[in-house]
Amino acid sequence: MKNLILFVLIINTSSILSSQEVLHERKVKLKSFFLSTDKNESFPVVNTENGEIGLFLLDKKEIKSLIFDKNYVLKD
């Protein structure tokens, strides 16, 4: 019984740890203030025809966009 519980625990832990991977990492500076009540938002948009992904980052004063191709390479 102890071996079964240990086996289930190991399987659950390994599935949680390998559930996501980082595809692209980039620092984006938005104009938000420390301890501000304004929240930054992001909206992903997927073009199903060519596989491009657009990521729009919004804060109080500006909108930034990142466009990726179907292989998650930054285009614009």
Biopython code that builds the backbone (N, CA, C, O; Angstrom):
import numpy as np
from Bio.PDB.StructureBuilder import StructureBuilder

atoms = [
    (1, "MET", "N", (0.820, -1.190, 0.000)),
    (1, "MET", "CA", (0.000, 0.000, 0.000)),
    (1, "MET", "C", (0.862, 1.251, 0.000)),
    (1, "MET", "O", (0.554, 2.225, -0.687)),
    (2, "LYS", "N", (1.955, 1.224, 0.780)),
    (2, "LYS", "CA", (2.843, 2.380, 0.825)),
    (2, "LYS", "C", (3.491, 2.622, -0.541)),
    (2, "LYS", "O", (3.669, 3.767, -0.956)),
    (3, "ASN", "N", (3.841, 1.539, -1.233)),
    (3, "ASN", "CA", (4.455, 1.678, -2.558)),
    (3, "ASN", "C", (3.475, 2.282, -3.561)),
    (3, "ASN", "O", (3.875, 3.075, -4.413)),
    (4, "LEU", "N", (2.215, 1.921, -3.471)),
    (4, "LEU", "CA", (1.204, 2.456, -4.374)),
    (4, "LEU", "C", (1.014, 3.956, -4.148)),
    (4, "LEU", "O", (0.924, 4.722, -5.108)),
    (5, "ILE", "N", (0.953, 4.367, -2.912)),
    (5, "ILE", "CA", (0.805, 5.789, -2.588)),
    (5, "ILE", "C", (2.029, 6.573, -3.060)),
    (5, "ILE", "O", (1.889, 7.666, -3.610)),
    (6, "LEU", "N", (3.199, 6.034, -2.854)),
    (6, "LEU", "CA", (4.425, 6.681, -3.312)),
    (6, "LEU", "C", (4.449, 6.786, -4.836)),
    (6, "LEU", "O", (4.832, 7.823, -5.377)),
    (7, "PHE", "N", (4.047, 5.737, -5.522)),
    (7, "PHE", "CA", (4.015, 5.735, -6.986)),
    (7, "PHE", "C", (3.044, 6.804, -7.512)),
    (7, "PHE", "O", (3.389, 7.543, -8.435)),
    (8, "VAL", "N", (1.858, 6.893, -6.948)),
    (8, "VAL", "CA", (0.866, 7.891, -7.372)),
    (8, "VAL", "C", (1.382, 9.301, -7.096)),
    (8, "VAL", "O", (1.186, 10.200, -7.914)),
    (9, "LEU", "N", (2.022, 9.499, -5.985)),
    (9, "LEU", "CA", (2.577, 10.805, -5.645)),
    (9, "LEU", "C", (3.672, 11.219, -6.629)),
    (9, "LEU", "O", (3.714, 12.377, -7.044)),
    (10, "ILE", "N", (4.540, 10.314, -7.001)),
    (10, "ILE", "CA", (5.618, 10.611, -7.951)),
    (10, "ILE", "C", (5.044, 10.922, -9.332)),
    (10, "ILE", "O", (5.503, 11.859, -9.986)),
    (11, "ILE", "N", (4.070, 10.172, -9.782)),
    (11, "ILE", "CA", (3.447, 10.409, -11.085)),
    (11, "ILE", "C", (2.764, 11.773, -11.117)),
    (11, "ILE", "O", (2.907, 12.510, -12.093)),
    (12, "ASN", "N", (2.033, 12.113, -10.076)),
    (12, "ASN", "CA", (1.358, 13.417, -10.022)),
    (12, "ASN", "C", (2.356, 14.562, -9.998)),
    (12, "ASN", "O", (2.139, 15.577, -10.659)),
    (13, "THR", "N", (3.429, 14.425, -9.261)),
    (13, "THR", "CA", (4.445, 15.471, -9.178)),
    (13, "THR", "C", (5.153, 15.660, -10.516)),
    (13, "THR", "O", (5.391, 16.795, -10.929)),
    (14, "SER", "N", (5.485, 14.590, -11.186)),
    (14, "SER", "CA", (6.181, 14.713, -12.467)),
    (14, "SER", "C", (5.294, 15.324, -13.540)),
    (14, "SER", "O", (5.793, 16.053, -14.397)),
    (15, "SER", "N", (4.006, 15.052, -13.521)),
    (15, "SER", "CA", (3.113, 15.643, -14.520)),
    (15, "SER", "C", (2.921, 17.135, -14.283)),
    (15, "SER", "O", (2.746, 17.888, -15.241)),
    (16, "ILE", "N", (2.949, 17.573, -13.049)),
    (16, "ILE", "CA", (2.822, 18.995, -12.734)),
    (16, "ILE", "C", (4.088, 19.742, -13.138)),
    (16, "ILE", "O", (3.999, 20.851, -13.666)),
    (17, "LEU", "N", (5.238, 19.177, -12.909)),
    (17, "LEU", "CA", (6.500, 19.862, -13.192)),
    (17, "LEU", "C", (6.769, 20.015, -14.679)),
    (17, "LEU", "O", (7.424, 20.980, -15.074)),
    (18, "SER", "N", (6.304, 19.127, -15.503)),
    (18, "SER", "CA", (6.595, 19.199, -16.934)),
    (18, "SER", "C", (5.387, 19.637, -17.749)),
    (18, "SER", "O", (5.285, 19.267, -18.919)),
    (19, "SER", "N", (4.482, 20.401, -17.185)),
    (19, "SER", "CA", (3.261, 20.748, -17.891)),
    (19, "SER", "C", (3.439, 21.906, -18.861)),
    (19, "SER", "O", (2.702, 21.979, -19.845)),
    (20, "GLN", "N", (4.386, 22.820, -18.630)),
    (20, "GLN", "CA", (4.579, 23.963, -19.508)),
    (20, "GLN", "C", (6.057, 24.214, -19.710)),
    (20, "GLN", "O", (6.889, 23.866, -18.872)),
    (21, "GLU", "N", (6.365, 24.828, -20.842)),
    (21, "GLU", "CA", (7.739, 25.233, -21.091)),
    (21, "GLU", "C", (7.734, 26.646, -21.661)),
    (21, "GLU", "O", (6.763, 27.053, -22.300)),
    (22, "VAL", "N", (8.785, 27.380, -21.441)),
    (22, "VAL", "CA", (8.902, 28.750, -21.917)),
    (22, "VAL", "C", (9.287, 28.714, -23.394)),
    (22, "VAL", "O", (10.291, 28.105, -23.764)),
    (23, "LEU", "N", (8.485, 29.367, -24.232)),
    (23, "LEU", "CA", (8.769, 29.416, -25.660)),
    (23, "LEU", "C", (9.548, 30.665, -26.038)),
    (23, "LEU", "O", (10.406, 30.624, -26.920)),
    (24, "HIS", "N", (9.253, 31.773, -25.374)),
    (24, "HIS", "CA", (9.939, 33.034, -25.682)),
    (24, "HIS", "C", (9.900, 33.900, -24.431)),
    (24, "HIS", "O", (8.875, 33.986, -23.754)),
    (25, "GLU", "N", (11.006, 34.530, -24.137)),
    (25, "GLU", "CA", (11.083, 35.400, -22.967)),
    (25, "GLU", "C", (11.662, 36.736, -23.394)),
    (25, "GLU", "O", (12.707, 36.789, -24.042)),
    (26, "ARG", "N", (10.981, 37.812, -23.031)),
    (26, "ARG", "CA", (11.409, 39.147, -23.432)),
    (26, "ARG", "C", (10.954, 40.141, -22.374)),
    (26, "ARG", "O", (9.835, 40.050, -21.869)),
    (27, "LYS", "N", (11.820, 41.088, -22.040)),
    (27, "LYS", "CA", (11.444, 42.132, -21.091)),
    (27, "LYS", "C", (10.700, 43.231, -21.845)),
    (27, "LYS", "O", (11.161, 43.723, -22.875)),
    (28, "VAL", "N", (9.555, 43.600, -21.315)),
    (28, "VAL", "CA", (8.749, 44.666, -21.894)),
    (28, "VAL", "C", (8.493, 45.675, -20.799)),
    (28, "VAL", "O", (7.970, 45.337, -19.737)),
    (29, "LYS", "N", (8.864, 46.913, -21.062)),
    (29, "LYS", "CA", (8.681, 47.952, -20.054)),
    (29, "LYS", "C", (7.379, 48.699, -20.327)),
    (29, "LYS", "O", (7.218, 49.325, -21.375)),
    (30, "LEU", "N", (6.470, 48.625, -19.390)),
    (30, "LEU", "CA", (5.206, 49.338, -19.466)),
    (30, "LEU", "C", (5.193, 50.430, -18.407)),
    (30, "LEU", "O", (5.879, 50.330, -17.390)),
    (31, "LYS", "N", (4.420, 51.457, -18.648)),
    (31, "LYS", "CA", (4.374, 52.592, -17.727)),
    (31, "LYS", "C", (3.312, 52.369, -16.656)),
    (31, "LYS", "O", (2.211, 52.914, -16.733)),
    (32, "SER", "N", (3.651, 51.584, -15.683)),
    (32, "SER", "CA", (2.759, 51.399, -14.546)),
    (32, "SER", "C", (3.482, 51.901, -13.301)),
    (32, "SER", "O", (4.711, 51.921, -13.243)),
    (33, "PHE", "N", (2.727, 52.287, -12.351)),
    (33, "PHE", "CA", (3.302, 52.864, -11.143)),
    (33, "PHE", "C", (3.294, 51.851, -10.016)),
    (33, "PHE", "O", (2.379, 51.035, -9.908)),
    (34, "PHE", "N", (4.307, 51.907, -9.186)),
    (34, "PHE", "CA", (4.413, 51.004, -8.054)),
    (34, "PHE", "C", (3.254, 51.244, -7.104)),
    (34, "PHE", "O", (2.930, 52.389, -6.790)),
    (35, "LEU", "N", (2.637, 50.183, -6.651)),
    (35, "LEU", "CA", (1.487, 50.211, -5.753)),
    (35, "LEU", "C", (0.294, 50.940, -6.359)),
    (35, "LEU", "O", (-0.526, 51.495, -5.627)),
    (36, "SER", "N", (0.186, 50.945, -7.678)),
    (36, "SER", "CA", (-0.931, 51.580, -8.359)),
    (36, "SER", "C", (-2.117, 50.625, -8.393)),
    (36, "SER", "O", (-1.945, 49.406, -8.365)),
    (37, "THR", "N", (-3.309, 51.183, -8.452)),
    (37, "THR", "CA", (-4.500, 50.346, -8.562)),
    (37, "THR", "C", (-4.766, 49.953, -10.005)),
    (37, "THR", "O", (-5.596, 49.082, -10.263)),
    (38, "ASP", "N", (-4.066, 50.589, -10.962)),
    (38, "ASP", "CA", (-4.232, 50.229, -12.366)),
    (38, "ASP", "C", (-3.555, 48.898, -12.636)),
    (38, "ASP", "O", (-2.454, 48.637, -12.151)),
    (39, "LYS", "N", (-4.215, 48.071, -13.406)),
    (39, "LYS", "CA", (-3.656, 46.754, -13.711)),
    (39, "LYS", "C", (-3.266, 46.690, -15.172)),
    (39, "LYS", "O", (-3.955, 47.239, -16.033)),
    (40, "ASN", "N", (-2.165, 46.022, -15.450)),
    (40, "ASN", "CA", (-1.763, 45.762, -16.820)),
    (40, "ASN", "C", (-2.543, 44.562, -17.322)),
    (40, "ASN", "O", (-2.840, 43.637, -16.566)),
    (41, "GLU", "N", (-2.875, 44.585, -18.620)),
    (41, "GLU", "CA", (-3.632, 43.490, -19.212)),
    (41, "GLU", "C", (-2.920, 42.995, -20.454)),
    (41, "GLU", "O", (-2.122, 43.720, -21.049)),
    (42, "SER", "N", (-3.200, 41.778, -20.843)),
    (42, "SER", "CA", (-2.656, 41.221, -22.078)),
    (42, "SER", "C", (-3.759, 40.463, -22.799)),
    (42, "SER", "O", (-4.613, 39.826, -22.182)),
    (43, "PHE", "N", (-3.717, 40.550, -24.133)),
    (43, "PHE", "CA", (-4.702, 39.880, -24.967)),
    (43, "PHE", "C", (-3.991, 39.133, -26.083)),
    (43, "PHE", "O", (-3.357, 39.761, -26.931)),
    (44, "PRO", "N", (-4.080, 37.817, -26.102)),
    (44, "PRO", "CA", (-3.507, 37.058, -27.220)),
    (44, "PRO", "C", (-4.529, 36.940, -28.349)),
    (44, "PRO", "O", (-5.725, 36.770, -28.109)),
    (45, "VAL", "N", (-4.034, 37.035, -29.585)),
    (45, "VAL", "CA", (-4.877, 36.886, -30.771)),
    (45, "VAL", "C", (-4.178, 35.887, -31.681)),
    (45, "VAL", "O", (-2.992, 36.044, -31.973)),
    (46, "VAL", "N", (-4.899, 34.854, -32.139)),
    (46, "VAL", "CA", (-4.325, 33.811, -32.987)),
    (46, "VAL", "C", (-4.947, 33.892, -34.373)),
    (46, "VAL", "O", (-6.171, 33.887, -34.511)),
    (47, "ASN", "N", (-4.103, 33.968, -35.400)),
    (47, "ASN", "CA", (-4.550, 33.919, -36.788)),
    (47, "ASN", "C", (-4.492, 32.455, -37.215)),
    (47, "ASN", "O", (-3.407, 31.908, -37.411)),
    (48, "THR", "N", (-5.633, 31.832, -37.356)),
    (48, "THR", "CA", (-5.670, 30.399, -37.662)),
    (48, "THR", "C", (-5.286, 30.090, -39.103)),
    (48, "THR", "O", (-4.944, 28.949, -39.410)),
    (49, "GLU", "N", (-5.332, 31.069, -39.986)),
    (49, "GLU", "CA", (-4.985, 30.829, -41.389)),
    (49, "GLU", "C", (-3.490, 30.594, -41.584)),
    (49, "GLU", "O", (-3.093, 29.692, -42.321)),
    (50, "ASN", "N", (-2.656, 31.409, -40.920)),
    (50, "ASN", "CA", (-1.209, 31.255, -41.103)),
    (50, "ASN", "C", (-0.477, 30.912, -39.805)),
    (50, "ASN", "O", (0.746, 30.777, -39.822)),
    (51, "GLY", "N", (-1.172, 30.769, -38.701)),
    (51, "GLY", "CA", (-0.561, 30.346, -37.450)),
    (51, "GLY", "C", (0.142, 31.440, -36.677)),
    (51, "GLY", "O", (0.811, 31.151, -35.685)),
    (52, "GLU", "N", (0.012, 32.699, -37.102)),
    (52, "GLU", "CA", (0.659, 33.794, -36.375)),
    (52, "GLU", "C", (-0.089, 34.084, -35.078)),
    (52, "GLU", "O", (-1.301, 33.894, -34.978)),
    (53, "ILE", "N", (0.671, 34.551, -34.090)),
    (53, "ILE", "CA", (0.111, 34.897, -32.783)),
    (53, "ILE", "C", (0.458, 36.343, -32.491)),
    (53, "ILE", "O", (1.616, 36.745, -32.604)),
    (54, "GLY", "N", (-0.535, 37.117, -32.120)),
    (54, "GLY", "CA", (-0.319, 38.499, -31.705)),
    (54, "GLY", "C", (-0.582, 38.621, -30.220)),
    (54, "GLY", "O", (-1.586, 38.120, -29.714)),
    (55, "LEU", "N", (0.316, 39.285, -29.526)),
    (55, "LEU", "CA", (0.153, 39.491, -28.088)),
    (55, "LEU", "C", (0.121, 40.992, -27.847)),
    (55, "LEU", "O", (1.100, 41.686, -28.123)),
    (56, "PHE", "N", (-0.982, 41.492, -27.342)),
    (56, "PHE", "CA", (-1.149, 42.910, -27.077)),
    (56, "PHE", "C", (-1.059, 43.140, -25.573)),
    (56, "PHE", "O", (-1.789, 42.527, -24.794)),
    (57, "LEU", "N", (-0.158, 44.029, -25.179)),
    (57, "LEU", "CA", (0.068, 44.357, -23.771)),
    (57, "LEU", "C", (-0.437, 45.772, -23.528)),
    (57, "LEU", "O", (0.005, 46.711, -24.191)),
    (58, "LEU", "N", (-1.357, 45.930, -22.585)),
    (58, "LEU", "CA", (-1.974, 47.214, -22.327)),
    (58, "LEU", "C", (-1.665, 47.667, -20.917)),
    (58, "LEU", "O", (-1.685, 46.873, -19.977)),
    (59, "ASP", "N", (-1.380, 48.942, -20.778)),
    (59, "ASP", "CA", (-1.317, 49.545, -19.454)),
    (59, "ASP", "C", (-2.110, 50.840, -19.501)),
    (59, "ASP", "O", (-2.931, 51.028, -20.400)),
    (60, "LYS", "N", (-1.882, 51.722, -18.561)),
    (60, "LYS", "CA", (-2.703, 52.922, -18.445)),
    (60, "LYS", "C", (-2.562, 53.853, -19.640)),
    (60, "LYS", "O", (-3.545, 54.473, -20.046)),
    (61, "LYS", "N", (-1.354, 53.971, -20.221)),
    (61, "LYS", "CA", (-1.127, 54.987, -21.243)),
    (61, "LYS", "C", (-0.732, 54.457, -22.608)),
    (61, "LYS", "O", (-0.746, 55.224, -23.571)),
    (62, "GLU", "N", (-0.385, 53.197, -22.742)),
    (62, "GLU", "CA", (0.082, 52.729, -24.046)),
    (62, "GLU", "C", (-0.279, 51.268, -24.293)),
    (62, "GLU", "O", (-0.631, 50.524, -23.378)),
    (63, "ILE", "N", (-0.176, 50.883, -25.578)),
    (63, "ILE", "CA", (-0.396, 49.510, -26.010)),
    (63, "ILE", "C", (0.844, 49.061, -26.765)),
    (63, "ILE", "O", (1.295, 49.746, -27.683)),
    (64, "LYS", "N", (1.392, 47.924, -26.387)),
    (64, "LYS", "CA", (2.515, 47.335, -27.103)),
    (64, "LYS", "C", (2.048, 46.025, -27.705)),
    (64, "LYS", "O", (1.207, 45.329, -27.136)),
    (65, "SER", "N", (2.607, 45.696, -28.869)),
    (65, "SER", "CA", (2.219, 44.439, -29.494)),
    (65, "SER", "C", (3.458, 43.655, -29.897)),
    (65, "SER", "O", (4.481, 44.228, -30.274)),
    (66, "LEU", "N", (3.350, 42.347, -29.810)),
    (66, "LEU", "CA", (4.390, 41.422, -30.239)),
    (66, "LEU", "C", (3.737, 40.432, -31.188)),
    (66, "LEU", "O", (2.706, 39.843, -30.861)),
    (67, "ILE", "N", (4.334, 40.242, -32.371)),
    (67, "ILE", "CA", (3.792, 39.322, -33.364)),
    (67, "ILE", "C", (4.777, 38.166, -33.531)),
    (67, "ILE", "O", (5.965, 38.387, -33.769)),
    (68, "PHE", "N", (4.286, 36.946, -33.406)),
    (68, "PHE", "CA", (5.095, 35.739, -33.537)),
    (68, "PHE", "C", (4.595, 34.922, -34.720)),
    (68, "PHE", "O", (3.399, 34.914, -35.014)),
    (69, "ASP", "N", (5.518, 34.226, -35.404)),
    (69, "ASP", "CA", (5.095, 33.315, -36.472)),
    (69, "ASP", "C", (4.684, 31.972, -35.869)),
    (69, "ASP", "O", (4.652, 31.819, -34.648)),
    (70, "LYS", "N", (4.370, 31.007, -36.724)),
    (70, "LYS", "CA", (3.879, 29.721, -36.225)),
    (70, "LYS", "C", (4.925, 28.918, -35.462)),
    (70, "LYS", "O", (4.578, 27.983, -34.740)),
    (71, "ASN", "N", (6.205, 29.271, -35.610)),
    (71, "ASN", "CA", (7.280, 28.606, -34.863)),
    (71, "ASN", "C", (7.686, 29.393, -33.617)),
    (71, "ASN", "O", (8.727, 29.115, -33.020)),
    (72, "TYR", "N", (6.878, 30.362, -33.226)),
    (72, "TYR", "CA", (7.080, 31.212, -32.051)),
    (72, "TYR", "C", (8.358, 32.053, -32.143)),
    (72, "TYR", "O", (9.011, 32.316, -31.134)),
    (73, "VAL", "N", (8.704, 32.470, -33.363)),
    (73, "VAL", "CA", (9.841, 33.366, -33.575)),
    (73, "VAL", "C", (9.262, 34.780, -33.694)),
    (73, "VAL", "O", (8.306, 35.006, -34.437)),
    (74, "LEU", "N", (9.844, 35.720, -32.964)),
    (74, "LEU", "CA", (9.363, 37.093, -32.962)),
    (74, "LEU", "C", (9.550, 37.714, -34.335)),
    (74, "LEU", "O", (10.667, 37.761, -34.851)),
    (75, "LYS", "N", (8.458, 38.194, -34.934)),
    (75, "LYS", "CA", (8.510, 38.832, -36.251)),
    (75, "LYS", "C", (8.559, 40.332, -36.126)),
    (75, "LYS", "O", (9.369, 40.983, -36.786)),
    (76, "ASP", "N", (7.698, 40.901, -35.282)),
    (76, "ASP", "CA", (7.575, 42.355, -35.195)),
    (76, "ASP", "C", (7.147, 42.754, -33.799)),
    (76, "ASP", "O", (6.986, 43.942, -33.519)),
]
sb = StructureBuilder()
sb.init_structure("model")
sb.init_model(0)
sb.init_chain("A")
sb.init_seg("    ")
for serial, (resi, resn, name, xyz) in enumerate(atoms, 1):
    if name == "N":
        sb.init_residue(resn, " ", resi, " ")
    sb.init_atom(name, np.array(xyz, "f"), 0.0, 1.0, " ", f" {name:<3s}", serial, name[0])
structure = sb.get_structure()
